[in-house]
Amino acid sequence: MSFTVAIVGRPNVGKSTFFNRMLEERKAIVDNTSGVTRDRQYGEAEWNGKKFNLIDTGGFVAGSDDIFEKEIRRQVSIAVNEANAIIFMCDAESGITAMDEAVSEMLRDVKKPLFLVVNKVDNSERMLDATEFYSMGFEHIHFLSSISGSGTGELLDDLTALIPDTPDEAAEKQELPRFAIIGQPNVGKSSLLNALIGEDRTIVSEIAGTTRDTIHTHYNLFQKEFILIDTAGIRRKKKVEEDLEFYAVIRAIKAMDEADVCLLLLDAAKGITAQDLSIFSLAARKGKGIVLLVNKWDLAEKETNTARDYEKTLKNRLAPFSDVPVLFISVKDKVRIFKVIETALQVYDSRRRKIPTSALNDVMLKAVESYHPPVVRGNTIKIKYVTQLPTVVPSFAFFCNYPDDIKQPYKNYLENQLRSNFDFKGVPLRLFFRKK
């Protein structure tokens, strides 16, 4: 089950600092549009063996007549509708503000777990001042410091207690392949779904933030059977493009959790955007198979080698994980849409591929002999044995004498050798180095 937590609150209360601490990395996705400067952040956090999606909902629209009403209300509304739990963050340093009160009023009737988090409580004096937040009347209140990390463990304990225990993915019974169609608004997601199943089936949301269930379509034609997870069907309305884009990303993240392979749809005229790259990176971190679909190729101006050059540019932006299939399609003219199915099924099979240990060692130990790991601090690194781990995402354990001394360039070399000798196109690989 996909579990999503949204962080809401006014600006400058420390949401991004808290977000980075939860992900244990510095991460910011910047979306620059005319008149808008906004940091949007999406990621996956883990605590006590339980993983959950984390979404930061920051930012104002500059120059709006009523900034709070027009932007923050919509952002909070979308996050509240889509998330399983809400973190409402305030700032102990400035105390309760009118804007905090306005956000709290929106959250009064929320029928989901809600945690009031008072940030910047990093000394006893601040802790005493922060007690005023009890007057806001929320049941679950946590006092913490995002910078130092104090108090975050208790909050994470309460959050992960809401996530039901699920059996190990590897032990679950293998069901039908699941393919999620994801991408920006108006790139042709609904049209692709309709073309594949041969009928009109779209989901339309009248207003930004309306909650709709993800649609699962059972495909069983031409001796191929799988589940299509549709994240399309949002009607663009004037002046709410930014919110629909934000809404689409949340839906894509949730659909991604259910999918085996993600079909990332791009507009040929626009190419791959910063938001597409963030979704691509998140899918790779989650270990999902990925197929890139460049739609509206019929409208692109073409010369000799246009597709080759386009694909090269695309893969340069996807580096280091650039071993993904790229298909140039036209949903409108139904060009190569059934090649999409074949490719997605190939990636699905690659993701499930198990390499016999003997074959793996024959290939990889020869690759190690051809190019030895660099000597570190006078130590000669020797890789003795390789085996594939019993996980859903293809993972490989390399047993050696100094596992901590193997640097990223050599890890990249080993991954490239795995990809060139075994078919893992479109599939993220995980390499682990262990003491022999």
N, C-alpha and C positions, 0 to 999 in steps of 0.2 A: 504494500500500500504506500502511496506517495503521501508524505506528511510535509506541509508547507507552513512556515512561520514568517509573518510579515512584521517588520519594524516600522512603526508609524510615530509621528511626532513633529513638532515644529523644527525649523532649522537650528543648527548649532547646539544641539543638546548632546552630541556625541554618537549619533547613530552609525556613522561610517567607521568610527574608531571601534565601536562595539562589534560591528559586522566583521571588520578585519581580524579582530581577536578571535571571533568564533571560527573563522576560516583558517586561522593561523597563518595568514599571509596578507600582504598589502595588495589590494585589488580595487580598481576603479574603472568603470566603463563610462566613457564620456560620450554624450550624444549632442553634437552641436547642430542646432537648427536656427533659422532666422529668428532672433528675438528670444532664444531660449538657451540657457546654460544649465545643464543638469547632469549630476552624477547618478547613474543608475547601476545598481549592483545586484548580482544574482550569484548564488553559490550553494555549495553543499557542505554542511557541517556534520560533525560526528561527536557523540559523547556516549561513553559506556557501551560502545558497540552498536549504537543506534544512529542512523543517518537521517537527516532531514534537510529540506530545501530552505534557504534563508533569503529573504528579499528585503532590500532596503528601499524605502519609498521617499526619498528626499527631493527637495527642489521646489522653487517658485517659478511662475511665469512672470518675467520682468515686464513692467509697463501695463499690467492688467488693471482695470478699474477697481476690481475687488480681488486682490491676489488670493486671499485665503478662501473665499467662497468658490472662486472659479477653478482653482487648481488643486489645493490641498484637499478640499472636500471630495473631489473626484478621485484623487489618488488614494485617499483613505478608504473611500467606498469600494474601489476596485480591489484593493488589498484585502479588506475585510470580507468581501464576497468570496474571494478565491482561496484565502488561507484557512488552515485548520486551527491555528492559534495566533493571537495577536500580542506583540510586545509594544506597549505604549510608553515611550521614553520621555522623561522630563529631566530637568537640570537643577540639581540642588543648589548650585552657585547663584542662580538668578531667582530661585523660588518659583512659586506658582504664578504664571502670567495669564493674561486674558486669552492668549492664543492656546495655552494649555487647557484652559477651561472650555474653549470652543471645541477643541478636539475631543475632550472627555465627554461633552454632550453628545457628540456623534456616536460615541462608543457605548453609551448607556444601555442601549437596547440590543447589543450584540449577544447572540445566543451561542457564542463560542468561548473557549478558554481565553481569558484576557489577563495579562500581567502588567501592572504598573511598575515600571522600572525607573528608579531615580538614580541618575548617573552623577558622576563627579563627587561621590561621597568617599573622599580619600583621607579624612581625619575625623577625630571625635567631634570637633566643632561643627563640621559639615553634617555629621550624623544627627546632631541635636537640631540643627536648622531643618533638616530634611523631614523631621517628624510632622511638619505642617502638611505633607502630602497625604497623611491619613485622612485629612478633612475632605479629600476628593471622593471618598466612599467606596473605593475598589477593594475587593476581597483579597486579591493576591498582590502584595507589594514587595518589591525587592530593592535593596539599596546596594549599589555597587560602584566600582570605578573601572571604566573601560580601559583606561591607560594602564593601570597596575594589574587589573584582572581580579581584584578582591571582590568577592561576592558573586562572581559569575558562575561558580560551580553550583551554588544552591539553586540559581535560576535554571541552569541546564538540567539539574536533577528533576526539577518540577516539570520542565518541558518534555524531557524524554520519558517521564512516567506516563505521559499521554499517548505515547507511540506504542501500539500493541506489538507484542513479541511475534515475529514471523519466522517460519522455518528458513533454514539456509537455502538460498536460491539454487545452489547446486543440487540440493536434495529434492527440490520440487519436481513434480512430474512435468515432463516436457509437453507443452500444449502447442497449439497452432502458432506459427510465426506471427509476430505483431509488428506492423509497420506504421510509424507516426508520420503524418504529413505536416511539416512545420515550415514557417517562413513569415516574412513581413506581410502586412495587409496588401491586398490587390496584386499578388504575384501569381495567382491562379490556383490556389489550393483547392477551393471548392470545385473549380472546373476540372481539375485533375481527378478528384474523387468521382465526380459525375461521369467523366469520360471512361474511367476504369470499370465502373460498375454498370455503365450503360443506362443510367437513369438520373433524373435530377433529385439530388438530396442535399439540401443546404440548410444550415442553421443560421437564423438571422437574429441578432440582438438589436432591439429597438433603441436602447440607450447604452452608453458606455458603462461597463461594470455589471451589467445584468448577468446573473449566474446561470449558466447553461451546462448540462452534463456533457462531457466529451462523448462524441458519437462513435460507436464501434460498429463497423460494417463488415459482415462476413462475406468474403470473396471466395467463390467456389466455381470457377469457370476454366475451361481449357486445361483441365487436369491440374490446376493449381489452386491451392486452398490456403488462405491466411486471413488475418484480421487487420483491417485498415482503421487506424485511430485518427479521426479527423479533428483538427484544431482550427478549421476554417469557419466561414460563415458569419463574420462580423461585418456589418454594414457600416462603411465609413460615413460619418456625418460631419458637416462643416464645423470647423473650430474644435473638433475633439480628436484630431488625428493623433496627437501626442498620447492621449489616454488610451486610444485603441491599440496603439503600438505597445504600450506598457501592458495592457490587458493581454495582447497576443503573446507576449513573452512569458507571462505567468502561465497561460494555457499550454504553451510549448514545453515549458519546464515540467509541468504535471504530466503531459502526454508522454514526454521522454521517459519518465520513470516506468511507465507501463510497457514501453516499446522494446523490441529487440534491435530494430533497425530504424534510424531516423532518415526520412527523405526530406532534405533541406532544399526548398524551392527558392530560386533566385530569379530576379528580373534581368534579362540579358542587357537591357539598356543601363541599369543601375549597377550591376555587378554585385560584389559581396560587401555589405556595409559593416560598420563596427558592431552593430547589434547582431547581425548574422554571425560574425566571428565569435562573439561571446557565447551564443547558443551552440555553435560548433565546438568550441572549447569545452563547454559544460558537458555536451554529449560525449566527447572523448574521455573526459574525467570520469563520467559515469560508466564508461566501458561499452557504450552502445555502438553498433555498426552504423556507418554513415554513407549515404549516397547523395551527391550534389546534383541537382537538376537545374539547368539553366533554361528557363522557360522564355517564351516569346522570341525564340531564335529566328522565326520566320520574319520578324520585323527588323532584325539587325542587318546593317550594311556589311556585305561580305566581299572579301578579296581572297586571293590565294593564301592558304594557311591561316585564315582568320580564326577558325576553331582551335587550331593548335596553339596559336599565340595567346588566345583568350584563356585556354586551359593552363598554359604555363604561368601567366600572370596570376590566375586564381590560386594555383598551388603555391606560388611564392608567398602569398599572403597567409596561406594555411600552415606554413612551415612552423615547427618541424614535422608535424603529422600531415604529410601531403600525399600519402599513398591511399588516396580515395578515388573511387570511380566518379567521373564527371560525364553527364549525359546532356546533350543539347537537344531540347525538345520543343514542340509547339503543341500545347494542350488544345488550342483552338482548332488546329488542323489535324489533331491526333497523330502527330509525327513522333515516332519512337516512344510512345507512351507505354506500349507493352514490353519494350526493352527495359523500362523502369522496373517492371515486375520481375523479369528474369535477373536483372542485376541485384535487386534487393534480396531475392532468394539466394543468389550466390554469396552475397555478403553474410546473410544469415547462416548459411552452411559453413562459411569460413570461421565465423564467430564460435561455432560449436566444434570446430575441428580439433581432434586430439592426435598429436604426433607421437608415434611409438618412441619409447626412450632410446632404443637402439639406433633408429634412423636419425633421431635428434642429435645424439652424440657423434655419429659418423660425420654429419655435416658440420656441426658447430665446433667440434674439437679440431677439425681440419682448418676451419676459419680462424680459430685461435692460433694454430701453428703458422698460418700464413701471415698473421699480423698480431704479434704478441702485445699484451698490455704494457704500457710504459712503466719503467722502473720508478718506484716512488720511495724517496728517502733511503735509497740503496737496496730496497726490497724488490726482489723479482716476483711478480705476481703470477701464480700458476692456477689456471682453471682446469679442474680435474674431471668434472662431471656436470651434466645438464639434464634436467627433467621438467616435464610440464606438470603444473600443479592442478589439482581437481577443482577448478573454479569455473564460474560461468564465463568470465572474461579471460581470454587466453593469457595465461601467466606462466612464466618460466623461472626456475630456480637454478642459478649457476653456483656451484660449490667451488670455493677457492680458498687460498691461504690468507689473503688480506682483503676481505670483502669491502671494507670501508675505504680502501685506497683506489678503487676503480672509479675513474672520473667520467663525467657525462659524455665527452666525445667518444670514449671507447664503448660506453653503453649504447650510444647511437649506432656505432659500427655493428655491434652484435644484433641490435634490432633490425638493421638493414639486411644483415645476413639471413636472419629468420624470414624476413619478407621476400627476399630474392630467391630463397630455396623452398619456401612453403607459401601457399597462397593465403595471405591474410589481408588482401586488399580491402580497404574500407573498415578495418577492424583495429581498434586500439590494442596495443600489446603492453603487458606489464612485466618488467624484468626485476628479479630479486637476486641479491648476492648474499650467500651464506657461508659461514665458516665451515671448511671441510673438516 
